[in-house]
Amino acid sequence: MKSEISSTLKRAKIILWAFPLACVFFTLFCCHLSFAVEASSFAGGEFDGHGQGFSYLGVDVSQKVYQNISLSGRLIPNYLTYKFYSGGHLVRADSPGFYSVGGIKLSWDKTKLGVFGGIEYRDTDLTPDVRGAKVRGSTLAGVVQGEFDSWLPSRTNLNLYTSFSGTDNFFYERGRIKQQVTNLDFKGPYTINAGVEQIIGRNPDFHQEGAGLILELYHIRQKVSVAVRGGFKHDSTFGNGIYGGLELYKGF
């Protein structure tokens, strides 16, 4: 039985790598169209005062198939850590994982909508390894993600990101409103955007909610963004606290 499970996980890991690579291959080589390929890389992390957080590193490759429609493939290794109480024990969960998703992007002027689906592998280690935890060990299941981004004529940016993973039933949602506050005539190389955000994250063992501020520096020509963020949060383990984060983006 154990050998069958091990064999299944090995095949799943191969699929995990093959799925996004197939999406990227199809995007780059199978769409013989006049539209340009777009690519970007991104990284970031969010941590709180109790050693809990989420960090990630990813790449996105997109190919337009029509004027307002693009196919996209993404590779996103990530690391999740959180703490919860079980049977009187404070348990630390360390959960490295990997998203492998493909999907479609729709765009209208300065508004974009993306819907992605794929698989996620995650290996959750508990310290101590309590029996009451609902999420542990190696898991593999589907993942769906969605994102919406729009710049209004007032130079206000609306952004929403959601994700749900079947490996641990982890749901994450983040909403943002940002305002461009410098370089309003776009004559300089940099712009600064400032705004607010709210976050929600939960699975069967843990949940959190938070709200904070975000400050972003964007280099127009290089398509490089650096953003710092932070604020207050509430989680099911420690109650009220603070969080902070850093995000990097590079378009090509």
Residue frames relative to the residue before (quaternion, step in Angstrom):
aa qw qx qy qz dx dy dz
M 1.0000 0.0000 0.0000 0.0000 0.00 0.00 0.00
K 0.6639 0.5028 -0.3023 0.4637 3.58 0.93 -0.91
S 0.6471 0.5185 -0.3233 0.4560 3.57 1.01 -0.82
E 0.6327 0.5242 -0.3332 0.4625 3.59 1.08 -0.73
I 0.6444 0.5114 -0.3189 0.4707 3.58 1.01 -0.83
S 0.6506 0.5171 -0.3123 0.4602 3.58 0.98 -0.89
S 0.6561 0.5100 -0.3071 0.4639 3.57 0.99 -0.87
T 0.6379 0.5281 -0.3219 0.4589 3.57 1.04 -0.80
L 0.6616 0.5036 -0.3045 0.4648 3.58 0.97 -0.87
K 0.6261 0.5314 -0.3417 0.4570 3.58 1.02 -0.72
R 0.6608 0.4867 -0.3079 0.4813 3.58 0.94 -0.89
A 0.6405 0.5348 -0.3267 0.4439 3.56 1.01 -0.79
K 0.6437 0.5216 -0.3248 0.4562 3.57 1.00 -0.81
I 0.6191 0.5306 -0.3425 0.4668 3.57 1.07 -0.72
I 0.6483 0.5052 -0.3093 0.4784 3.56 0.98 -0.88
L 0.6111 0.5853 -0.3344 0.4150 3.54 1.04 -0.88
W 0.7010 0.4228 -0.2528 0.5157 3.56 1.01 -0.81
A 0.6872 0.5227 -0.2993 0.4062 3.57 0.91 -0.89
F 0.6187 0.5894 -0.3578 0.3766 3.59 0.96 -0.78
P 0.7358 0.3892 -0.2789 0.4790 3.65 0.63 -0.93
L 0.6098 0.5476 -0.3593 0.4462 3.58 1.07 -0.65
A 0.6253 0.5202 -0.3342 0.4762 3.55 1.08 -0.70
C 0.6281 0.5279 -0.3330 0.4646 3.57 1.03 -0.79
V 0.6654 0.4967 -0.3002 0.4696 3.57 0.94 -0.93
F 0.6385 0.5284 -0.3245 0.4559 3.59 0.98 -0.89
F 0.6594 0.4998 -0.3066 0.4706 3.57 0.92 -0.92
T 0.6499 0.5354 -0.3091 0.4421 3.55 0.98 -0.90
L 0.7562 0.4235 -0.2157 0.4498 3.57 0.84 -1.01
F 0.8421 0.2671 -0.0809 0.4615 3.56 0.84 -0.96
C 0.7202 0.4624 -0.2599 0.4471 3.58 1.08 -0.56
C 0.6648 0.4516 -0.3077 0.5093 3.59 1.22 -0.28
H 0.0849 -0.8240 0.5598 0.0192 3.59 0.06 1.26
L 0.2950 0.7600 -0.5082 0.2775 3.52 0.48 1.28
S 0.5829 -0.6097 0.4201 0.3346 3.52 -1.28 0.38
F 0.5449 0.6291 -0.4044 0.3792 3.60 1.21 -0.23
A 0.5035 -0.6797 0.4537 0.2804 3.54 -1.08 0.76
V 0.4588 -0.6348 0.5488 0.2922 3.51 -1.29 0.54
E 0.1570 -0.7711 0.6120 0.0791 3.56 -1.02 0.86
A 0.0141 -0.7967 0.6040 -0.0161 3.56 -1.02 0.83
S 0.0079 0.7842 -0.6205 0.0051 3.53 -1.22 0.52
S 0.1873 -0.7402 0.6301 0.1415 3.53 -1.29 0.43
F 0.0251 -0.8071 0.5890 -0.0313 3.55 -1.09 0.66
A 0.0027 -0.7796 0.6257 -0.0264 3.54 -1.22 0.58
G 0.1672 0.7984 -0.5685 0.1066 3.55 -1.19 0.42
G 0.1088 -0.7819 0.6091 0.0767 3.49 -1.36 0.05
E 0.1137 -0.7634 0.6335 0.0545 3.52 -1.22 0.64
F 0.0525 0.8113 -0.5747 0.0938 3.58 -0.67 1.11
D 0.2415 -0.7649 0.5768 0.1546 3.55 -1.21 0.53
G 0.7170 -0.4865 0.3106 0.3910 3.55 -1.33 0.07
H 0.6810 0.4660 -0.2876 0.4861 3.60 1.27 -0.04
G 0.6050 -0.6023 0.3458 0.3893 3.58 1.21 0.39
Q 0.5245 0.6004 -0.4318 0.4219 3.58 1.16 0.52
G 0.2585 0.7966 -0.5211 0.1644 3.58 -1.02 0.61
F 0.2817 -0.7196 0.6117 0.1691 3.50 -1.44 -0.05
S 0.0085 0.7889 -0.6139 0.0279 3.59 -0.85 0.97
Y 0.0477 -0.8134 0.5790 -0.0301 3.56 -1.13 0.63
L 0.0888 -0.7425 0.6612 0.0606 3.52 -1.39 0.38
G 0.1128 0.8442 -0.5128 0.1079 3.57 -0.69 0.97
V 0.1972 -0.7381 0.6292 0.1425 3.51 -1.40 0.19
D 0.1264 -0.7756 0.6169 0.0427 3.55 -1.08 0.82
V 0.0296 -0.7731 0.6336 -0.0001 3.57 -0.93 0.95
S 0.0246 -0.8219 0.5671 -0.0472 3.58 -0.69 1.14
Q 0.1194 -0.7743 0.6194 0.0502 3.55 -1.15 0.73
K 0.3672 -0.7174 0.5455 0.2299 3.57 -0.75 1.00
V 0.1653 -0.7743 0.6040 0.0915 3.55 -0.98 0.91
Y 0.7407 0.0672 -0.0887 0.6625 3.54 1.35 -0.33
Q 0.7430 -0.4272 0.2582 0.4458 3.57 -1.23 0.22
N 0.8121 0.2254 -0.0959 0.5295 3.60 0.96 -0.82
I 0.6802 0.4500 -0.2773 0.5078 3.59 1.25 0.21
S 0.0224 -0.7925 0.6092 -0.0195 3.56 -0.93 0.98
L 0.3089 -0.6871 0.6204 0.2179 3.52 -1.29 0.55
S 0.0846 -0.8275 0.5547 -0.0176 3.56 -0.93 0.91
G 0.0975 -0.7662 0.6319 0.0646 3.54 -1.19 0.68
R 0.0785 -0.8209 0.5656 -0.0025 3.59 -0.93 0.90
L 0.1312 -0.7376 0.6578 0.0774 3.53 -1.21 0.75
I 0.0772 0.8265 -0.5480 0.1030 3.61 -0.61 1.09
P 0.1052 -0.7582 0.6415 0.0496 3.62 -0.23 1.19
N 0.0101 0.8163 -0.5746 0.0579 3.57 -1.02 0.79
Y 0.2116 -0.7640 0.5978 0.1190 3.55 -1.31 0.25
L 0.0804 -0.7981 0.5971 -0.0094 3.57 -0.73 1.14
T 0.0621 0.7795 -0.6225 0.0302 3.57 -0.99 0.82
Y 0.1013 0.7796 -0.6095 0.1025 3.54 -0.98 0.91
K 0.2935 -0.7461 0.5744 0.1651 3.58 -1.31 0.27
F 0.0390 0.7904 -0.6100 0.0408 3.54 -1.15 0.68
Y 0.4498 -0.6728 0.5175 0.2777 3.56 -1.26 0.41
S 0.0767 0.7753 -0.6224 0.0751 3.55 -1.02 0.91
G 0.8466 -0.0376 -0.0099 0.5308 3.58 -0.62 1.15
G 0.7152 -0.4465 0.2552 0.4732 3.58 1.03 0.71
H 0.6277 0.5184 -0.3310 0.4772 3.60 1.30 -0.01
L 0.3339 -0.6812 0.6086 0.2327 3.54 -1.16 0.69
V 0.1172 -0.8262 0.5510 0.0037 3.57 -0.43 1.27
R 0.2113 -0.7535 0.6110 0.1193 3.55 -1.02 0.90
A 0.1468 -0.7844 0.5992 0.0645 3.57 -0.83 1.02
D 0.0749 -0.7630 0.6418 0.0171 3.57 -0.80 1.10
S 0.0268 0.8494 -0.5150 0.1122 3.54 -0.48 1.25
P 0.0839 -0.7822 0.6168 0.0263 3.62 -0.01 1.24
G 0.0278 0.8171 -0.5737 0.0491 3.54 -1.05 0.73
F 0.2378 -0.7617 0.5892 0.1269 3.52 -1.35 0.02
Y 0.2001 -0.7606 0.6082 0.1076 3.56 -0.79 1.07
S 0.0193 -0.7606 0.6490 -0.0027 3.53 -1.10 0.80
V 0.1703 0.8293 -0.5021 0.1766 3.58 -0.02 1.28
G 0.0897 -0.7512 0.6497 0.0743 3.50 -1.32 0.43
G 0.1237 0.8224 -0.5469 0.0966 3.56 -1.09 0.51
I 0.5305 -0.6122 0.4998 0.3066 3.48 -1.34 -0.39
K 0.1600 -0.7637 0.6194 0.0862 3.54 -1.16 0.76
L 0.1457 -0.7647 0.6242 0.0667 3.52 -1.00 0.92
S 0.0332 -0.8147 0.5789 -0.0114 3.59 -0.95 0.83
W 0.0199 -0.7568 0.6533 -0.0132 3.52 -1.15 0.84
D 0.8125 -0.1416 0.0537 0.5630 3.57 -0.35 1.23
K 0.7965 -0.2418 0.1992 0.5172 3.63 -0.48 -1.18
T 0.5799 0.5451 -0.3823 0.4696 3.55 1.19 0.58
K 0.0364 -0.8034 0.5941 -0.0171 3.58 -0.93 0.97
L 0.0668 -0.7704 0.6338 0.0203 3.52 -1.14 0.79
G 0.0237 -0.8154 0.5780 -0.0212 3.58 -0.78 1.03
V 0.0616 -0.7684 0.6367 0.0183 3.56 -1.08 0.84
F 0.0203 -0.8224 0.5652 -0.0614 3.58 -0.70 1.13
G 0.0254 -0.7834 0.6209 0.0126 3.52 -1.19 0.63
G 0.2134 0.7766 -0.5724 0.1541 3.56 -1.12 0.57
I 0.5663 -0.5782 0.4601 0.3651 3.53 -1.11 -0.73
E 0.1619 -0.7680 0.6138 0.0843 3.51 -1.28 0.52
Y 0.1629 -0.7405 0.6443 0.1001 3.52 -1.05 0.87
R 0.0446 0.7963 -0.6005 0.0584 3.57 -0.92 0.91
D 0.1422 -0.7765 0.6110 0.0589 3.57 -1.04 0.84
T 0.0902 -0.8405 0.5341 -0.0120 3.56 -0.13 1.34
D 0.0996 -0.7903 0.6045 0.0089 3.56 -0.68 1.17
L 0.1881 -0.8019 0.5632 0.0665 3.58 -0.80 1.07
T 0.0361 -0.7884 0.6140 -0.0040 3.56 -1.00 0.88
P 0.4553 -0.3785 -0.7558 0.2798 1.58 -0.71 2.45
D 0.5570 -0.6191 0.4453 0.3288 3.56 -1.25 0.44
V 0.0504 -0.8384 0.5425 -0.0178 3.59 0.19 1.29
R 0.5426 -0.6526 0.4300 0.3079 3.55 -1.11 0.67
G 0.6558 0.5733 -0.3138 0.3778 3.57 1.08 -0.66
A 0.5313 0.6465 -0.4101 0.3627 3.60 1.22 -0.23
K 0.3839 -0.7402 0.5120 0.2063 3.56 -0.99 0.86
V 0.7514 0.3075 -0.1731 0.5576 3.60 1.21 -0.46
R 0.2832 0.7408 -0.5689 0.2177 3.59 -0.72 1.09
G 0.8105 0.3264 -0.2114 0.4380 3.55 -1.31 0.37
S 0.7191 -0.4239 0.3343 0.4375 3.53 -1.34 -0.30
T 0.0111 0.7960 -0.6031 0.0509 3.54 -0.84 0.99
L 0.0438 -0.7816 0.6223 0.0004 3.54 -1.15 0.68
A 0.2361 0.7653 -0.5659 0.1958 3.57 -0.74 1.01
G 0.6761 -0.4895 0.3649 0.4125 3.51 -1.32 -0.06
V 0.1075 -0.7607 0.6355 0.0766 3.53 -1.31 0.45
V 0.0978 -0.7726 0.6249 0.0550 3.55 -1.07 0.78
Q 0.0569 -0.7939 0.6054 -0.0054 3.56 -1.04 0.82
G 0.0344 -0.7925 0.6086 0.0185 3.53 -1.15 0.64
E 0.0126 -0.8031 0.5958 -0.0018 3.56 -1.09 0.64
F 0.0925 -0.7665 0.6350 0.0261 3.52 -1.20 0.74
D 0.0615 0.7939 -0.6003 0.0746 3.57 -0.91 0.95
S 0.0945 0.8060 -0.5747 0.1060 3.58 -0.82 1.00
W 0.2128 -0.7398 0.6265 0.1219 3.54 -1.08 0.89
L 0.2754 -0.7713 0.5574 0.1363 3.56 -0.71 1.12
P 0.6650 -0.5023 0.3585 0.4206 3.63 -1.20 0.33
S 0.6321 0.5293 -0.3296 0.4600 3.61 1.18 -0.48
R 0.4455 -0.6971 0.4274 0.3647 3.60 1.39 0.05
T 0.4170 0.6452 -0.4871 0.4154 3.47 1.11 0.93
N 0.2164 -0.7901 0.5652 0.0969 3.55 -0.88 0.98
L 0.1361 -0.7636 0.6283 0.0602 3.56 -0.97 0.98
N 0.0393 0.8153 -0.5723 0.0783 3.58 -0.74 1.04
L 0.0208 0.7848 -0.6179 0.0433 3.55 -0.98 0.93
Y 0.0148 -0.7873 0.6159 -0.0253 3.56 -0.95 0.97
T 0.0129 0.7896 -0.6130 0.0240 3.58 -0.96 0.89
S 0.0072 -0.7873 0.6163 -0.0158 3.55 -1.18 0.64
F 0.0036 -0.7760 0.6306 0.0075 3.55 -1.10 0.76
S 0.1205 -0.8015 0.5853 0.0220 3.55 -0.82 1.08
G 0.3856 -0.7379 0.5125 0.2103 3.56 -0.87 0.97
T 0.5202 0.6561 -0.4249 0.3442 3.61 1.18 -0.30
D 0.8080 0.0411 -0.0148 0.5876 3.59 1.02 -0.74
N 0.4597 -0.6967 0.4247 0.3506 3.57 1.31 0.36
F 0.3307 0.7544 -0.5004 0.2668 3.56 1.05 0.79
F 0.1150 -0.7832 0.6107 0.0215 3.54 -0.79 1.14
Y 0.0045 -0.7902 0.6125 -0.0228 3.56 -0.93 0.93
E 0.0233 0.7868 -0.6152 0.0432 3.55 -1.00 0.91
R 0.0074 0.7886 -0.6139 0.0350 3.55 -1.03 0.87
G 0.0544 -0.7953 0.6037 0.0038 3.55 -0.84 1.02
R 0.0599 -0.8162 0.5746 -0.0128 3.58 -1.02 0.87
I 0.0750 -0.7275 0.6772 0.0813 3.50 -1.33 0.54
K 0.0012 -0.8064 0.5895 -0.0468 3.59 -0.65 1.16
Q 0.1854 -0.7688 0.6047 0.0946 3.54 -1.20 0.61
Q 0.3959 -0.6817 0.5564 0.2626 3.58 -0.94 0.88
V 0.1150 -0.8423 0.5264 0.0117 3.59 -0.66 1.13
T 0.7667 0.2379 -0.1739 0.5704 3.64 1.21 -0.17
N 0.8161 0.2733 -0.1890 0.4728 3.55 -1.38 0.21
L 0.1218 0.8537 -0.4972 0.0953 3.56 0.98 0.87
D 0.6880 0.4375 -0.2858 0.5036 3.61 1.19 -0.40
F 0.3859 -0.7645 0.4354 0.2776 3.58 1.35 0.01
K 0.3819 0.7256 -0.4902 0.2955 3.59 1.07 0.64
G 0.6865 0.4468 -0.2773 0.5022 3.58 1.18 -0.47
P 0.6094 -0.5921 0.3846 0.3607 3.62 -1.22 0.26
Y 0.7659 0.3443 -0.1757 0.5138 3.60 1.16 -0.52
T 0.0914 -0.7375 0.6605 0.1068 3.52 -1.32 0.46
I 0.2234 -0.7441 0.6131 0.1431 3.54 -1.23 0.56
N 0.1048 -0.7796 0.6170 0.0232 3.53 -0.92 1.02
A 0.0670 -0.7919 0.6068 0.0137 3.58 -0.97 0.86
G 0.1725 0.8139 -0.5395 0.1292 3.56 -0.99 0.73
V 0.4798 -0.6306 0.5291 0.3037 3.52 -1.38 -0.36
E 0.0970 -0.7905 0.6024 0.0524 3.55 -1.26 0.44
Q 0.1227 -0.7468 0.6422 0.1215 3.54 -1.34 0.30
I 0.1332 -0.8001 0.5839 0.0334 3.58 -1.10 0.77
I 0.0416 -0.7541 0.6545 0.0350 3.53 -1.26 0.60
G 0.0917 0.7830 -0.6122 0.0615 3.57 -0.97 0.85
R 0.1498 0.8066 -0.5585 0.1225 3.59 -0.87 0.87
N 0.0311 0.7277 -0.6843 -0.0364 3.49 -1.40 0.48
P 0.7537 -0.4051 0.2188 0.4689 3.68 -1.14 0.02
D 0.7372 0.4174 -0.2353 0.4765 3.63 1.13 -0.51
F 0.8169 0.1640 -0.0087 0.5529 3.58 1.14 -0.54
H 0.0738 0.7808 -0.6204 0.0002 3.56 -1.18 0.58
Q 0.0570 -0.7907 0.6095 0.0043 3.56 -1.20 0.64
E 0.0697 -0.7436 0.6623 0.0591 3.52 -1.33 0.51
G 0.0807 0.8143 -0.5707 0.0685 3.56 -1.05 0.68
A 0.1044 -0.7618 0.6355 0.0703 3.52 -1.37 0.26
G 0.1284 0.8122 -0.5575 0.1144 3.57 -1.00 0.77
L 0.5713 -0.5744 0.4768 0.3410 3.52 -1.39 -0.32
I 0.1175 -0.7778 0.6129 0.0743 3.55 -1.25 0.48
L 0.0756 -0.7751 0.6271 0.0147 3.56 -1.04 0.89
E 0.0604 -0.8322 0.5496 -0.0419 3.57 -0.64 1.17
L 0.1590 -0.7477 0.6393 0.0831 3.53 -1.08 0.89
Y 0.0444 -0.8250 0.5627 -0.0299 3.58 -0.68 1.13
H 0.2352 -0.7449 0.6113 0.1269 3.55 -0.92 1.02
I 0.4151 -0.7702 0.4296 0.2235 3.56 -0.40 1.28
R 0.7304 0.4436 -0.2614 0.4488 3.59 0.66 -1.08
Q 0.7384 0.4190 -0.2311 0.4753 3.60 0.91 -0.90
K 0.3016 -0.7736 0.4965 0.2533 3.60 1.27 -0.27
V 0.4268 0.6767 -0.4681 0.3753 3.54 0.93 1.01
S 0.0590 -0.7975 0.6004 -0.0040 3.54 -0.90 0.99
V 0.0422 -0.7517 0.6578 0.0222 3.55 -1.12 0.82
A 0.0087 0.8192 -0.5707 0.0562 3.58 -0.67 1.09
V 0.1463 -0.7487 0.6397 0.0936 3.55 -1.09 0.80
R 0.0337 -0.8107 0.5833 -0.0367 3.54 -1.02 0.81
G 0.1762 0.7895 -0.5764 0.1156 3.55 -1.15 0.48
G 0.1711 0.7856 -0.5811 0.1257 3.53 -1.25 0.43
F 0.6459 -0.5007 0.4097 0.4052 3.54 -1.24 -0.58
K 0.0647 -0.7953 0.6026 0.0126 3.55 -1.16 0.67
H 0.1836 -0.7369 0.6346 0.1435 3.53 -1.33 0.28
D 0.0151 0.8008 -0.5988 0.0081 3.59 -0.87 0.90
S 0.6612 -0.5632 0.3515 0.3493 3.52 -1.29 0.48
T 0.6702 0.5071 -0.3006 0.4509 3.60 1.20 -0.33
F 0.8393 0.1919 -0.0559 0.5056 3.58 0.69 -1.09
G 0.4884 -0.6547 0.4476 0.3640 3.59 1.19 -0.14
N 0.8222 -0.2089 0.1665 0.5026 3.57 -0.98 -0.85
G 0.1503 0.7798 -0.5965 0.1164 3.57 -1.13 0.68
I 0.4622 -0.6460 0.5205 0.3132 3.53 -1.31 -0.30
Y 0.1150 -0.7711 0.6203 0.0860 3.57 -1.29 0.39
G 0.0745 -0.7790 0.6203 0.0541 3.52 -1.30 0.36
G 0.0141 -0.8246 0.5655 -0.0125 3.54 -1.17 0.44
L 0.2145 -0.7425 0.6234 0.1185 3.52 -1.38 0.31
E 0.0496 -0.7982 0.6003 0.0093 3.58 -1.01 0.83
L 0.1106 -0.7743 0.6221 0.0344 3.56 -1.09 0.84
Y 0.0031 -0.7898 0.6127 -0.0274 3.55 -1.09 0.80
K 0.0039 0.7801 -0.6256 0.0101 3.56 -1.10 0.79
G 0.1705 -0.7843 0.5904 0.0849 3.54 -0.72 1.08
F 0.2322 -0.7785 0.5716 0.1150 3.58 -1.17 0.62
